[in-house]
Amino acid sequence: MLINDKIYGEFNISEPVLVELIRSDEIRRLRKINQVGLLDKHCDHPNFKRYNHSIGVMLLLKRLDASLEEQIAGLLHDVSHTAFSHLYDWVVGSNADEDFQDNNHDGFLRKSSLPQILSNHCFDISDINGLEKFTLLESPAPAVCADRIDYSLREFQSWANPGAVQTCLNSLVNHDGNIVFDSFRPAYIFAMTYMKLQTEHWASASQVLKFYLFADALKTAINNGVITHEDFMVDDEHVMKKIYSADDKGTNDALAIIKRDMRFEEVNEGGILLPEKKFRYVDPQFLRNEIYRLSEVDKDYKRLIESERINNSRELRVRLI
């Protein structure tokens, strides 16, 4: 199977288990789930699919000489995402940690066709499912890992810092099962651009407002019997098709508020009190004869982390204009 990825280039996937998994209904479903969680027409920046990210994580792990088991885990790590990705956390009330998918990953896997596919190739789902043992794939924040690196590089390329993609990618090193940068400069570039994604996209006032309003529209659709929570286990298109077909006034009115270029102003009282968005940042390690963490060497970056952490926790009220 030949894959041509916009970040990693051309790869020939020769492992039968990976080929069969990529062709499975569970992985193919991710083609219809947006990574960011909003409809394309509402996004401030270019969107991409969970499928692209899942394939990308697998390819990055392959570049880093990860085991086949870890490559499989990387391919499957997001397979349990609901429609609209982390926006569903805002529907069910887990937006502070955005962990609905993580908490339901094991159950989803075991009820799917994936255990049988793995068994056909002499793998056991239990050997794949414990993501904590795959440290190239997943490491606790603020470390970098294949998951964080891939979705970041896709946004670097599409808007945030296109020129940094290959600089950062080509400096990644598998150091005793952990991802580090081979020098200070790419580690710094990656960390600063990641912070740009946080402040100008993921936790920007515009993005948080749109998440809040879209989640409210989806909750209205649920309360009015237009959709059910089970519908979110299909994909974005399925949910929106049911909403558009129902033509429910309450849901339509809630959706009509959301625009790509929303006009709003911050206010001290009244308006909409926006929920606090998850604070995301990285503090990557890099090589300089020995291993250093970026904030140990760059005190300005350490201060920036704390400044943005405080800014992210600030109460934010807005009024639509």
KOLBAMI-159681 format. One record per residue (C-alpha): residue in three letters; x, y, z. Coordinates in steps of 0.2 Angstrom, whole numbers. Layout:
N
<residuo->ALA | east->X | north->Y | up->Z>
...
This chain:
321
<residuo->MET | east->0 | north->0 | up->0>
<residuo->LEU | east->7 | north->17 | up->-6>
<residuo->ILE | east->4 | north->32 | up->5>
<residuo->ASN | east->9 | north->50 | up->1>
<residuo->ASP | east->7 | north->61 | up->16>
<residuo->LYS | east->9 | north->80 | up->15>
<residuo->ILE | east->21 | north->80 | up->30>
<residuo->TYR | east->31 | north->64 | up->29>
<residuo->GLY | east->31 | north->61 | up->10>
<residuo->GLU | east->29 | north->44 | up->1>
<residuo->PHE | east->29 | north->28 | up->11>
<residuo->ASN | east->26 | north->10 | up->5>
<residuo->ILE | east->16 | north->1 | up->19>
<residuo->SER | east->21 | north->-17 | up->17>
<residuo->GLU | east->16 | north->-25 | up->34>
<residuo->PRO | east->-1 | north->-34 | up->31>
<residuo->VAL | east->-8 | north->-30 | up->48>
<residuo->LEU | east->-6 | north->-12 | up->45>
<residuo->VAL | east->-14 | north->-13 | up->27>
<residuo->GLU | east->-29 | north->-22 | up->34>
<residuo->LEU | east->-31 | north->-10 | up->48>
<residuo->ILE | east->-30 | north->5 | up->37>
<residuo->ARG | east->-44 | north->-3 | up->26>
<residuo->SER | east->-55 | north->-7 | up->41>
<residuo->ASP | east->-72 | north->2 | up->43>
<residuo->GLU | east->-66 | north->9 | up->60>
<residuo->ILE | east->-51 | north->18 | up->52>
<residuo->ARG | east->-60 | north->23 | up->37>
<residuo->ARG | east->-74 | north->31 | up->48>
<residuo->LEU | east->-60 | north->44 | up->53>
<residuo->ARG | east->-61 | north->51 | up->36>
<residuo->LYS | east->-77 | north->59 | up->41>
<residuo->ILE | east->-72 | north->66 | up->58>
<residuo->ASN | east->-64 | north->83 | up->58>
<residuo->GLN | east->-48 | north->85 | up->69>
<residuo->VAL | east->-53 | north->102 | up->76>
<residuo->GLY | east->-71 | north->98 | up->80>
<residuo->LEU | east->-80 | north->112 | up->71>
<residuo->LEU | east->-88 | north->112 | up->53>
<residuo->ASP | east->-76 | north->117 | up->40>
<residuo->LYS | east->-86 | north->133 | up->36>
<residuo->HIS | east->-84 | north->139 | up->54>
<residuo->CYS | east->-65 | north->136 | up->56>
<residuo->ASP | east->-53 | north->151 | up->58>
<residuo->HIS | east->-39 | north->140 | up->51>
<residuo->PRO | east->-38 | north->125 | up->39>
<residuo->ASN | east->-45 | north->109 | up->46>
<residuo->PHE | east->-40 | north->91 | up->43>
<residuo->LYS | east->-47 | north->74 | up->47>
<residuo->ARG | east->-43 | north->62 | up->61>
<residuo->TYR | east->-39 | north->49 | up->47>
<residuo->ASN | east->-24 | north->60 | up->41>
<residuo->HIS | east->-18 | north->62 | up->59>
<residuo->SER | east->-19 | north->44 | up->63>
<residuo->ILE | east->-10 | north->39 | up->47>
<residuo->GLY | east->3 | north->52 | up->51>
<residuo->VAL | east->6 | north->46 | up->68>
<residuo->MET | east->9 | north->29 | up->62>
<residuo->LEU | east->21 | north->36 | up->48>
<residuo->LEU | east->31 | north->46 | up->61>
<residuo->LEU | east->33 | north->31 | up->72>
<residuo->LYS | east->39 | north->22 | up->57>
<residuo->ARG | east->52 | north->35 | up->54>
<residuo->LEU | east->58 | north->34 | up->72>
<residuo->ASP | east->60 | north->15 | up->71>
<residuo->ALA | east->46 | north->11 | up->83>
<residuo->SER | east->41 | north->-7 | up->85>
<residuo->LEU | east->27 | north->-14 | up->74>
<residuo->GLU | east->16 | north->-15 | up->90>
<residuo->GLU | east->19 | north->4 | up->93>
<residuo->GLN | east->15 | north->8 | up->75>
<residuo->ILE | east->-1 | north->-1 | up->76>
<residuo->ALA | east->-5 | north->8 | up->93>
<residuo->GLY | east->-2 | north->24 | up->84>
<residuo->LEU | east->-13 | north->20 | up->70>
<residuo->LEU | east->-27 | north->15 | up->82>
<residuo->HIS | east->-24 | north->28 | up->95>
<residuo->ASP | east->-39 | north->40 | up->90>
<residuo->VAL | east->-50 | north->27 | up->82>
<residuo->SER | east->-63 | north->29 | up->97>
<residuo->HIS | east->-66 | north->47 | up->94>
<residuo->THR | east->-84 | north->53 | up->92>
<residuo->ALA | east->-90 | north->64 | up->79>
<residuo->PHE | east->-83 | north->82 | up->81>
<residuo->SER | east->-68 | north->75 | up->91>
<residuo->HIS | east->-66 | north->85 | up->107>
<residuo->LEU | east->-80 | north->96 | up->104>
<residuo->TYR | east->-91 | north->81 | up->111>
<residuo->ASP | east->-83 | north->84 | up->127>
<residuo->TRP | east->-91 | north->101 | up->128>
<residuo->VAL | east->-108 | north->92 | up->124>
<residuo->VAL | east->-106 | north->80 | up->139>
<residuo->GLY | east->-97 | north->91 | up->151>
<residuo->SER | east->-79 | north->85 | up->151>
<residuo->ASN | east->-72 | north->100 | up->142>
<residuo->ALA | east->-60 | north->105 | up->156>
<residuo->ASP | east->-50 | north->89 | up->153>
<residuo->GLU | east->-56 | north->84 | up->135>
<residuo->ASP | east->-54 | north->66 | up->140>
<residuo->PHE | east->-70 | north->57 | up->135>
<residuo->GLN | east->-61 | north->48 | up->121>
<residuo->ASP | east->-47 | north->42 | up->132>
<residuo->ASN | east->-59 | north->36 | up->145>
<residuo->ASN | east->-69 | north->26 | up->132>
<residuo->HIS | east->-55 | north->20 | up->121>
<residuo->ASP | east->-53 | north->2 | up->128>
<residuo->GLY | east->-71 | north->-2 | up->127>
<residuo->PHE | east->-73 | north->5 | up->109>
<residuo->LEU | east->-58 | north->-6 | up->103>
<residuo->ARG | east->-65 | north->-22 | up->111>
<residuo->LYS | east->-82 | north->-20 | up->103>
<residuo->SER | east->-75 | north->-17 | up->86>
<residuo->SER | east->-68 | north->-28 | up->72>
<residuo->LEU | east->-51 | north->-23 | up->76>
<residuo->PRO | east->-47 | north->-37 | up->89>
<residuo->GLN | east->-51 | north->-50 | up->76>
<residuo->ILE | east->-40 | north->-41 | up->63>
<residuo->LEU | east->-26 | north->-41 | up->75>
<residuo->SER | east->-28 | north->-59 | up->80>
<residuo->ASN | east->-28 | north->-64 | up->61>
<residuo->HIS | east->-10 | north->-57 | up->61>
<residuo->CYS | east->-5 | north->-65 | up->78>
<residuo->PHE | east->-7 | north->-49 | up->88>
<residuo->ASP | east->-18 | north->-47 | up->104>
<residuo->ILE | east->-28 | north->-31 | up->107>
<residuo->SER | east->-21 | north->-31 | up->125>
<residuo->ASP | east->-3 | north->-29 | up->119>
<residuo->ILE | east->-9 | north->-14 | up->108>
<residuo->ASN | east->-21 | north->-5 | up->120>
<residuo->GLY | east->-10 | north->0 | up->134>
<residuo->LEU | east->-4 | north->17 | up->127>
<residuo->GLU | east->6 | north->21 | up->142>
<residuo->LYS | east->19 | north->8 | up->137>
<residuo->PHE | east->22 | north->16 | up->120>
<residuo->THR | east->32 | north->31 | up->125>
<residuo->LEU | east->36 | north->37 | up->107>
<residuo->LEU | east->17 | north->37 | up->104>
<residuo->GLU | east->11 | north->45 | up->120>
<residuo->SER | east->20 | north->54 | up->134>
<residuo->PRO | east->13 | north->65 | up->148>
<residuo->ALA | east->12 | north->83 | up->144>
<residuo->PRO | east->23 | north->94 | up->143>
<residuo->ALA | east->34 | north->81 | up->134>
<residuo->VAL | east->33 | north->79 | up->115>
<residuo->CYS | east->27 | north->63 | up->107>
<residuo->ALA | east->21 | north->57 | up->90>
<residuo->ASP | east->3 | north->61 | up->94>
<residuo->ARG | east->7 | north->79 | up->99>
<residuo->ILE | east->20 | north->82 | up->85>
<residuo->ASP | east->9 | north->76 | up->71>
<residuo->TYR | east->-6 | north->86 | up->74>
<residuo->SER | east->5 | north->101 | up->77>
<residuo->LEU | east->15 | north->99 | up->61>
<residuo->ARG | east->-1 | north->98 | up->51>
<residuo->GLU | east->-6 | north->115 | up->58>
<residuo->PHE | east->12 | north->122 | up->56>
<residuo->GLN | east->11 | north->118 | up->38>
<residuo->SER | east->-7 | north->124 | up->34>
<residuo->TRP | east->-5 | north->141 | up->43>
<residuo->ALA | east->6 | north->143 | up->58>
<residuo->ASN | east->24 | north->141 | up->52>
<residuo->PRO | east->26 | north->131 | up->36>
<residuo->GLY | east->44 | north->134 | up->35>
<residuo->ALA | east->47 | north->126 | up->52>
<residuo->VAL | east->40 | north->109 | up->47>
<residuo->GLN | east->55 | north->100 | up->39>
<residuo->THR | east->67 | north->109 | up->52>
<residuo->CYS | east->57 | north->101 | up->66>
<residuo->LEU | east->54 | north->85 | up->58>
<residuo->ASN | east->71 | north->81 | up->53>
<residuo->SER | east->78 | north->85 | up->70>
<residuo->LEU | east->68 | north->72 | up->79>
<residuo->VAL | east->78 | north->58 | up->88>
<residuo->ASN | east->72 | north->42 | up->96>
<residuo->HIS | east->82 | north->43 | up->112>
<residuo->ASP | east->80 | north->28 | up->123>
<residuo->GLY | east->61 | north->27 | up->118>
<residuo->ASN | east->58 | north->45 | up->120>
<residuo->ILE | east->57 | north->59 | up->106>
<residuo->VAL | east->69 | north->73 | up->108>
<residuo->PHE | east->76 | north->86 | up->97>
<residuo->ASP | east->94 | north->85 | up->91>
<residuo->SER | east->98 | north->103 | up->96>
<residuo->PHE | east->91 | north->118 | up->104>
<residuo->ARG | east->85 | north->128 | up->89>
<residuo->PRO | east->72 | north->116 | up->82>
<residuo->ALA | east->66 | north->112 | up->100>
<residuo->TYR | east->63 | north->131 | up->103>
<residuo->ILE | east->54 | north->133 | up->86>
<residuo->PHE | east->43 | north->119 | up->89>
<residuo->ALA | east->38 | north->125 | up->107>
<residuo->MET | east->35 | north->143 | up->102>
<residuo->THR | east->24 | north->138 | up->87>
<residuo->TYR | east->15 | north->125 | up->97>
<residuo->MET | east->11 | north->140 | up->109>
<residuo->LYS | east->5 | north->150 | up->94>
<residuo->LEU | east->-7 | north->136 | up->90>
<residuo->GLN | east->-13 | north->137 | up->108>
<residuo->THR | east->-15 | north->156 | up->110>
<residuo->GLU | east->-21 | north->160 | up->92>
<residuo->HIS | east->-31 | north->144 | up->88>
<residuo->TRP | east->-36 | north->131 | up->101>
<residuo->ALA | east->-39 | north->143 | up->116>
<residuo->SER | east->-42 | north->159 | up->106>
<residuo->ALA | east->-58 | north->168 | up->111>
<residuo->SER | east->-65 | north->165 | up->94>
<residuo->GLN | east->-62 | north->146 | up->95>
<residuo->VAL | east->-69 | north->145 | up->112>
<residuo->LEU | east->-84 | north->155 | up->108>
<residuo->LYS | east->-88 | north->144 | up->92>
<residuo->PHE | east->-85 | north->128 | up->103>
<residuo->TYR | east->-97 | north->134 | up->116>
<residuo->LEU | east->-111 | north->139 | up->103>
<residuo->PHE | east->-109 | north->123 | up->92>
<residuo->ALA | east->-110 | north->112 | up->108>
<residuo->ASP | east->-125 | north->122 | up->113>
<residuo->ALA | east->-133 | north->119 | up->96>
<residuo->LEU | east->-129 | north->100 | up->97>
<residuo->LYS | east->-136 | north->99 | up->115>
<residuo->THR | east->-152 | north->108 | up->108>
<residuo->ALA | east->-153 | north->94 | up->94>
<residuo->ILE | east->-152 | north->81 | up->107>
<residuo->ASN | east->-165 | north->88 | up->119>
<residuo->ASN | east->-177 | north->91 | up->104>
<residuo->GLY | east->-175 | north->73 | up->99>
<residuo->VAL | east->-166 | north->77 | up->83>
<residuo->ILE | east->-151 | north->66 | up->87>
<residuo->THR | east->-145 | north->55 | up->100>
<residuo->HIS | east->-128 | north->52 | up->109>
<residuo->GLU | east->-127 | north->36 | up->99>
<residuo->ASP | east->-126 | north->46 | up->83>
<residuo->PHE | east->-110 | north->53 | up->88>
<residuo->MET | east->-102 | north->36 | up->87>
<residuo->VAL | east->-104 | north->37 | up->68>
<residuo->ASP | east->-96 | north->53 | up->61>
<residuo->ASP | east->-99 | north->71 | up->58>
<residuo->GLU | east->-108 | north->69 | up->41>
<residuo->HIS | east->-120 | north->57 | up->49>
<residuo->VAL | east->-125 | north->69 | up->63>
<residuo->MET | east->-126 | north->85 | up->52>
<residuo->LYS | east->-137 | north->75 | up->39>
<residuo->LYS | east->-149 | north->71 | up->53>
<residuo->ILE | east->-150 | north->89 | up->59>
<residuo->TYR | east->-152 | north->96 | up->42>
<residuo->SER | east->-166 | north->83 | up->38>
<residuo->ALA | east->-175 | north->87 | up->54>
<residuo->ASP | east->-176 | north->105 | up->50>
<residuo->ASP | east->-179 | north->109 | up->69>
<residuo->LYS | east->-181 | north->127 | up->72>
<residuo->GLY | east->-173 | north->127 | up->89>
<residuo->THR | east->-157 | north->118 | up->82>
<residuo->ASN | east->-157 | north->129 | up->66>
<residuo->ASP | east->-158 | north->145 | up->76>
<residuo->ALA | east->-143 | north->139 | up->87>
<residuo->LEU | east->-133 | north->135 | up->72>
<residuo->ALA | east->-137 | north->151 | up->63>
<residuo->ILE | east->-128 | north->161 | up->76>
<residuo->ILE | east->-111 | north->153 | up->72>
<residuo->LYS | east->-101 | north->161 | up->58>
<residuo->ARG | east->-83 | north->160 | up->52>
<residuo->ASP | east->-80 | north->178 | up->55>
<residuo->MET | east->-89 | north->181 | up->71>
<residuo->ARG | east->-90 | north->198 | up->79>
<residuo->PHE | east->-90 | north->199 | up->97>
<residuo->GLU | east->-82 | north->210 | up->111>
<residuo->GLU | east->-76 | north->206 | up->129>
<residuo->VAL | east->-87 | north->213 | up->143>
<residuo->ASN | east->-85 | north->213 | up->162>
<residuo->GLU | east->-103 | north->207 | up->166>
<residuo->GLY | east->-117 | north->199 | up->157>
<residuo->GLY | east->-115 | north->192 | up->140>
<residuo->ILE | east->-108 | north->174 | up->138>
<residuo->LEU | east->-96 | north->167 | up->151>
<residuo->LEU | east->-85 | north->156 | up->141>
<residuo->PRO | east->-79 | north->139 | up->148>
<residuo->GLU | east->-60 | north->138 | up->152>
<residuo->LYS | east->-51 | north->129 | up->138>
<residuo->LYS | east->-38 | north->116 | up->141>
<residuo->PHE | east->-21 | north->123 | up->142>
<residuo->ARG | east->-9 | north->115 | up->131>
<residuo->TYR | east->10 | north->118 | up->130>
<residuo->VAL | east->25 | north->108 | up->127>
<residuo->ASP | east->42 | north->109 | up->135>
<residuo->PRO | east->53 | north->98 | up->124>
<residuo->GLN | east->69 | north->90 | up->128>
<residuo->PHE | east->84 | north->92 | up->116>
<residuo->LEU | east->102 | north->86 | up->115>
<residuo->ARG | east->117 | north->96 | up->119>
<residuo->ASN | east->130 | north->83 | up->124>
<residuo->GLU | east->117 | north->78 | up->137>
<residuo->ILE | east->98 | north->79 | up->138>
<residuo->TYR | east->91 | north->96 | up->143>
<residuo->ARG | east->73 | north->102 | up->144>
<residuo->LEU | east->69 | north->119 | up->135>
<residuo->SER | east->63 | north->128 | up->150>
<residuo->GLU | east->79 | north->124 | up->160>
<residuo->VAL | east->90 | north->133 | up->147>
<residuo->ASP | east->78 | north->146 | up->141>
<residuo->LYS | east->71 | north->156 | up->156>
<residuo->ASP | east->61 | north->167 | up->145>
<residuo->TYR | east->51 | north->152 | up->138>
<residuo->LYS | east->48 | north->146 | up->156>
<residuo->ARG | east->41 | north->163 | up->160>
<residuo->LEU | east->30 | north->163 | up->144>
<residuo->ILE | east->23 | north->146 | up->150>
<residuo->GLU | east->17 | north->153 | up->166>
<residuo->SER | east->11 | north->169 | up->159>
<residuo->GLU | east->0 | north->160 | up->146>
<residuo->ARG | east->-6 | north->148 | up->159>
<residuo->ILE | east->-13 | north->162 | up->169>
<residuo->ASN | east->-20 | north->170 | up->154>
<residuo->ASN | east->-29 | north->154 | up->149>
<residuo->SER | east->-37 | north->153 | up->166>
<residuo->ARG | east->-44 | north->171 | up->165>
<residuo->GLU | east->-63 | north->173 | up->166>
<residuo->LEU | east->-69 | north->178 | up->149>
<residuo->ARG | east->-86 | north->185 | up->145>
<residuo->VAL | east->-91 | north->190 | up->127>
<residuo->ARG | east->-106 | north->199 | up->119>
<residuo->LEU | east->-110 | north->196 | up->101>
<residuo->ILE | east->-111 | north->211 | up->90>
